[in-house]
Amino acid sequence: MSCSEMPRQVAPDFGVEKRQDMNIAKEMQPRVPDVAPKDVRNGGRVKGNDVAAKGLYRPDYRVLTPNMRSPEFVQMSTAAAITLGVAPGKMYRTGCTRCLNLLLTYPEGCRANCAYCGLARHREAERDFADRNFIRVDWPAVPYDDVLDIMAAGGDQGRFHRMCISMITHPNSDADTVTVLRRWNERIKHIPVSILSNPTTMQRQDVQQLHDLGADIFTVAIDAASPTVFERTRGSGVQSPHSWKKYWSILEHAADIFGPEKFGAHLIVGMGETEFDVLTQVQKLRDMGGHSHMFAFFPEKGSLMDHLPPTPRGQWRRVQLARYLIDYRGVKLDRMSFDEAGRVTSFGLPQAELDAIIDAGTAFRTSGCPGKEGEDISACDRPFGDSPPSDIASYPFKLNKKDVAKVRRQLGP
């Protein structure tokens, strides 16, 4: 069983404004993070109140945030919670997600400070970790035993194609990922597991252990598509511990250990890199044997970049299409052409062949680890994780003719 498209509805109007064609570096500067008071650092508020958790916790539920810690508790995306039946809700034009995204959780939260992320450390004074939004949605917290019981009883009704353990930057994250993975594979035999890793705390032996325990795919959220943008948004520019070199080092270990088609990297488009910059990383990943998983930048509420514009649709569609051609149609970057600003001007294919790929629509769907439908169709469809329904960036469902026509307009002549 898979997700079925729901009857057409009118998408909410979020007041999307006409934007420029490309987000350029000088305009995509994060704010300087504030310093949190000492009494709220490292989950001080949650640990001080020490409220016992009881079952499902929904963020911002007008109660004190419970003291929850992995591996006993995990958070899950709103779409996953709806699909699993642990939280009510409906999604625009889709009935479910195909991936059970689980996020490790601790009162101390993520100790990194990525400028575009709602989970960032600088939010300690404003919001407890379990209450922070991430890729535009809340992440309810659930006892992990409950998740396993529901899944073992078939509570997802066969809709999940994959489970993903999302690590965060925390001293316990490596060991707890091992526990979550081991317990899943002991009880849930039919759904493969992806690892969204935290390279900053990992070594080669950690990657090897996750492979040996049965993880199917290993991914690294490089996100920033050039060393300069990485340093500005994920490194010393925002008092964060990540480094470009370490992230690529762990990805290279994953390529060696997991093998071709079993590793990948997340890349965010529209944070000040050029289209040539991001597609250079896409080609590098493909040459290594892996795939790129793409996100359009969206100004996450509460992040250090929430005042900046989302990725213009022309820029996003060009990169989506070029990435699909590199990853799944064997087109090399050196066959494509770019202008002086690094924009794609030619995709390196005859127009008739390119038109057929555009009309199929798959290039514009959410990209990520594959499910059961095809190697180029992601199980991790992240409904509306990088856009509002009124201006869809990554389509979490098959595009219809009207969707394709809109994409064509966004691509331009």
C-alpha positions as a printed Julia matrix, in Angstrom:
413×3 Matrix{Float64}:
  0.0    0.0     0.0
  1.22   3.52   -0.74
  0.11   7.11   -0.41
 -2.83   8.07   -2.57
 -3.44  11.58   -3.81
 -6.29  13.24   -1.98
 -9.06  15.14   -3.8
 -7.93  18.53   -5.06
 -8.23  21.32   -2.54
 -7.54  25.02   -2.68
 -4.02  25.53   -1.37
 -3.69  27.98    1.53
 -2.5   31.42    0.45
  0.68  32.3     2.35
  1.18  35.58    0.54
  4.06  34.4    -1.66
  5.69  37.44   -3.23
  7.35  37.77   -6.61
 11.05  37.13   -6.1
 14.28  37.68   -7.93
 15.66  34.87  -10.06
 18.51  33.77   -7.77
 19.57  34.14   -4.12
 23.05  35.68   -4.19
 25.71  35.39   -1.51
 25.83  39.0    -0.32
 22.09  38.95    0.42
 22.02  35.6     2.24
 23.78  36.57    5.47
 22.61  35.04    8.79
 22.03  37.15   11.86
 24.59  36.93   14.63
 23.34  34.45   17.26
 22.45  35.75   20.71
 24.05  34.29   23.82
 21.54  32.36   25.93
 21.41  33.02   29.71
 23.3   30.41   31.72
 20.23  29.04   33.47
 18.6   27.89   30.21
 21.65  26.43   28.49
 21.92  22.69   27.94
 18.24  22.13   28.66
 18.38  23.8    32.05
 14.69  24.69   32.07
 13.53  21.17   31.18
 15.9   19.42   33.57
 15.1   21.86   36.34
 11.35  21.28   36.1
 11.91  17.54   35.47
  8.34  16.82   34.36
  7.79  13.11   33.69
  6.75  12.28   30.14
  3.52  10.36   29.6
  2.95   8.98   26.12
  2.68  11.29   23.13
  3.97  14.83   23.61
  2.84  17.42   21.08
  4.97  20.58   20.92
  3.51  23.82   22.24
  0.68  21.99   23.95
  0.55  24.63   26.74
  2.25  22.4    29.27
  5.79  22.29   30.63
  8.08  20.38   28.3
  8.71  16.9    29.74
 12.19  15.59   30.43
 12.53  13.21   27.46
 15.66  11.49   26.27
 16.58   9.03   23.52
 16.6    6.1    23.1
 13.53   5.85   25.36
 11.87   8.67   23.4
 12.1    9.77   19.79
 10.51  12.61   17.9
  8.83  12.13   14.54
  7.76  14.45   11.77
  4.16  15.65   11.77
  3.57  13.74    8.5
  4.91  10.54   10.05
  2.78  11.01   13.17
 -0.34  11.43   11.03
  0.53   8.38    8.92
  1.23   6.27   12.0
 -2.02   7.39   13.59
 -0.5    8.86   16.75
 -1.58  12.42   15.91
 -4.58  13.82   14.02
 -4.26  15.9    10.89
 -4.56  16.11    7.12
 -2.06  17.02    4.42
 -2.74  18.89    1.2
 -3.29  16.45   -1.7
 -1.67  13.48    0.04
 -2.85  10.99    2.63
  0.48   9.96    4.12
  4.25   9.98    3.95
  6.24   6.93    2.86
  9.05   7.45    5.38
  8.97   7.22    9.16
 11.4   10.01   10.05
 12.61   9.65   13.64
 14.68  12.33   15.36
 16.81  11.68   18.43
 15.85  13.95   21.3
 17.47  15.24   24.5
 16.72  18.1    26.91
 20.1   19.59   25.96
 19.09  19.56   22.31
 21.39  19.86   19.33
 24.7   21.46   20.28
 25.29  22.79   16.77
 24.09  26.19   15.66
 23.33  25.93   11.94
 21.96  29.24   10.74
 19.02  27.87    8.71
 17.87  25.23   11.21
 15.03  25.46   13.7
 16.79  23.0    16.03
 19.82  25.29   16.47
 21.45  25.85   19.85
 20.86  29.61   19.84
 17.13  28.98   20.46
 17.74  27.72   24.02
 16.37  30.88   25.61
 13.34  30.99   23.33
 12.16  27.39   23.11
 12.94  23.98   24.59
 14.34  21.45   22.14
 11.27  19.2    21.9
  9.16  22.27   21.04
 11.31  23.52   18.16
 10.09  23.39   14.57
 12.25  21.62   11.99
 11.79  21.76    8.19
  8.64  23.81    8.72
  6.77  21.44   11.04
  6.5   20.33   14.65
  7.96  16.98   15.71
  5.81  15.18   18.3
  7.71  13.03   20.81
  6.69   9.41   21.37
  8.04   6.56   23.52
 10.11   4.41   21.19
  8.47   1.26   22.57
  5.12   2.62   21.36
  6.5    3.19   17.87
  7.82  -0.37   17.69
  4.56  -1.83   19.03
  2.45   0.07   16.49
  4.72  -0.89   13.62
  4.91  -4.55   14.68
  1.09  -4.62   14.69
  0.92  -3.16   11.17
 -0.29   0.22   12.37
  1.13   2.05    9.36
 -1.14  -0.05    7.09
  1.82  -0.83    4.87
  2.38   2.79    3.88
  5.94   3.24    5.12
  8.62   2.2     2.65
 11.53   3.22    4.86
 12.54   4.42    8.33
 15.19   7.09    8.91
 17.08   7.78   12.14
 18.08  11.43   12.24
 21.02  12.1    14.52
 21.8   15.45   16.15
 25.0   16.92   17.55
 24.94  15.52   21.08
 27.4   13.41   23.1
 24.96  10.47   23.27
 23.79  10.54   19.67
 26.17   7.9    18.29
 25.45   5.27   20.95
 21.71   5.92   20.93
 21.51   5.62   17.16
 23.01   2.15   17.52
 20.36   1.25   20.11
 17.47   2.6    18.03
 18.72   0.76   14.94
 19.33  -2.52   16.74
 15.91  -2.53   18.39
 14.17  -1.7    15.1
 15.85  -4.52   13.23
 15.05  -6.98   16.0
 11.31  -6.38   15.59
 10.63  -4.76   12.2
 12.14  -6.94    9.51
 10.41  -5.64    6.39
 11.26  -1.92    6.37
 14.84  -0.79    5.62
 16.57   1.88    7.68
 18.44   4.97    6.56
 20.84   6.88    8.78
 20.95  10.68    8.62
 24.3   11.02   10.33
 26.12  13.57   12.44
 29.69  13.47   11.06
 31.02  15.89   13.68
 30.89  13.22   16.4
 31.65  10.2    14.21
 34.68   8.18   13.1
 35.01   5.46   10.45
 34.3    2.71   12.99
 30.93   4.31   13.79
 29.94   4.16   10.13
 31.1    0.54    9.96
 29.11  -0.42   13.06
 25.87   1.0    11.64
 26.44  -0.92    8.41
 27.16  -4.13   10.31
 23.96  -3.68   12.33
 21.9   -3.62    9.14
 21.48   0.03    8.16
 20.56   0.12    4.47
 21.59   3.63    3.42
 23.88   6.19    5.04
 23.45   9.91    4.38
 25.26  13.09    5.35
 23.49  16.45    5.51
 26.21  18.56    3.93
 23.46  21.12    3.2
 25.68  24.12    2.36
 26.89  23.55   -1.2
 30.28  25.28   -1.04
 33.01  25.57    1.62
 32.34  29.3     1.96
 28.61  28.92    2.5
 29.24  25.97    4.84
 31.57  28.01    7.05
 29.18  30.97    7.1
 26.08  28.95    7.98
 27.35  25.83    9.8
 30.85  26.56   11.07
 32.7   29.29   12.93
 30.55  31.99   11.31
 27.73  31.03   13.68
 29.77  29.52   16.53
 28.98  25.99   15.36
 31.31  22.96   15.46
 30.88  21.5    11.97
 33.54  21.49    9.25
 33.38  20.88    5.5
 36.42  18.61    5.65
 35.0   16.34    8.36
 31.63  16.01    6.64
 33.22  14.92    3.37
 35.56  12.58    5.24
 32.65  10.69    6.81
 30.84  10.64    3.46
 33.9    9.07    1.84
 33.95   6.4     4.56
 30.26   5.74    3.86
 30.95   5.36    0.14
 33.63   2.79    0.91
 31.64   0.87    3.55
 28.06   1.0     2.24
 28.95   0.91   -1.45
 27.37   2.35   -4.63
 23.74   3.49   -4.49
 23.74   3.08   -0.7
 24.91   6.51    0.41
 24.02  10.11   -0.29
 24.15  13.71    0.84
 21.63  16.46    1.47
 22.17  19.76   -0.32
 20.19  22.98    0.17
 19.71  25.26   -2.84
 19.46  29.02   -2.43
 21.75  29.96    0.49
 24.12  32.05   -1.61
 25.87  29.4    -3.71
 25.62  29.41   -7.49
 23.83  26.74   -9.49
 27.21  25.64  -10.76
 28.45  25.3    -7.14
 25.67  22.96   -6.08
 25.72  20.91   -9.28
 29.46  20.46   -8.88
 28.74  18.7    -5.58
 25.98  16.66   -7.24
 28.42  15.46   -9.9
 31.07  14.68   -7.29
 28.58  12.55   -5.35
 27.49  10.73   -8.48
 31.1   10.05   -9.47
 31.57   8.49   -6.01
 28.54   6.24   -6.59
 26.04   8.12   -4.42
 23.07  10.42   -4.86
 22.15  13.94   -3.83
 19.01  14.72   -1.87
 17.87  18.26   -2.54
 16.07  20.87   -0.45
 15.01  24.37   -1.41
 16.02  26.94    1.2
 13.04  28.12    3.21
 13.35  30.74    5.99
 12.69  28.5     9.0
 10.86  30.39   11.74
 13.19  31.08   14.67
 16.37  30.41   12.7
 19.17  32.9    12.06
 18.05  33.09    8.43
 14.32  33.5     8.93
 14.47  37.06    7.57
 15.81  35.97    4.18
 13.96  35.05    0.97
 13.2   31.45    0.03
 14.81  30.0    -3.07
 13.36  31.59   -6.22
 11.47  28.97   -8.17
 13.44  29.49  -11.38
 16.71  28.75   -9.61
 15.2   25.76   -7.82
 13.62  24.18  -10.92
 16.83  24.49  -12.94
 18.84  22.79  -10.21
 16.19  20.1    -9.66
 16.17  19.23  -13.35
 19.95  19.26  -13.71
 20.4   17.18  -10.58
 17.94  14.56  -11.88
 19.78  14.36  -15.19
 23.12  13.82  -13.43
 21.81  11.32  -10.9
 19.48   9.24  -13.07
 20.0    9.98  -16.78
 23.78   9.82  -17.01
 24.23  13.44  -18.1
 27.57  14.88  -17.02
 28.03  18.37  -15.65
 30.51  19.2   -18.37
 27.76  18.75  -20.98
 25.75  21.55  -19.38
 26.27  25.28  -19.91
 26.21  28.13  -17.4
 26.14  31.93  -17.61
 28.46  34.35  -15.86
 26.33  34.18  -12.68
 26.54  30.38  -12.56
 22.97  29.78  -13.78
 22.2   26.74  -15.94
 21.57  27.83  -19.52
 21.71  24.42  -21.23
 21.06  20.96  -19.79
 23.13  19.02  -22.32
 20.25  17.08  -23.93
 18.27  17.48  -27.17
 15.12  19.53  -26.53
 12.71  16.69  -27.33
 14.4   14.39  -24.83
 14.47  17.13  -22.2
 10.78  17.9   -22.79
  9.85  14.27  -22.17
 11.72  14.26  -18.85
 10.05  17.5   -17.77
  6.61  16.18  -18.74
  7.17  13.01  -16.66
  7.49  15.26  -13.59
  9.69  12.93  -11.53
 12.6   15.4   -11.54
 10.52  17.83   -9.49
  9.39  15.43   -6.78
 11.05  15.33   -3.37
 14.45  13.68   -3.6
 15.83  11.34   -0.96
 16.36   7.69   -0.14
 14.34   5.47   -2.49
 11.26   3.46   -1.62
  9.36   0.72   -3.43
  8.17   2.69   -6.47
 11.5    3.17   -8.25
 15.11   4.11   -7.7
 14.36   7.71   -8.72
 11.28   8.13   -6.5
 11.97   8.95   -2.9
 10.38   7.22    0.06
 11.37  10.27    2.08
  8.82  12.6     0.49
  8.81  15.17    3.37
  5.41  16.73    2.6
  5.85  20.5     2.39
  9.14  20.42    4.28
 10.65  23.17    2.12
  7.64  25.2     0.99
  4.0   26.03    1.72
  1.35  24.14   -0.27
  0.55  27.36   -2.15
  3.99  27.42   -3.79
  5.25  23.83   -3.8
  9.0   23.4    -4.12
  9.38  19.63   -3.73
  6.28  17.75   -4.82
  5.5   14.92   -2.34
  3.22  13.24   -4.86
  3.09  12.54   -8.61
  2.69  15.72  -10.63
 -0.43  16.13  -12.74
 -0.66  18.13  -15.96
 -1.39  21.4   -14.16
  1.61  20.87  -11.9
  3.88  20.23  -14.88
  2.55  23.33  -16.64
  3.37  25.4   -13.54
  6.87  23.91  -13.37
  7.41  24.79  -17.03
  6.44  28.4   -16.36
  8.84  28.5   -13.43
 11.66  27.04  -15.52
 11.14  29.8   -18.05
 12.09  29.82  -21.72
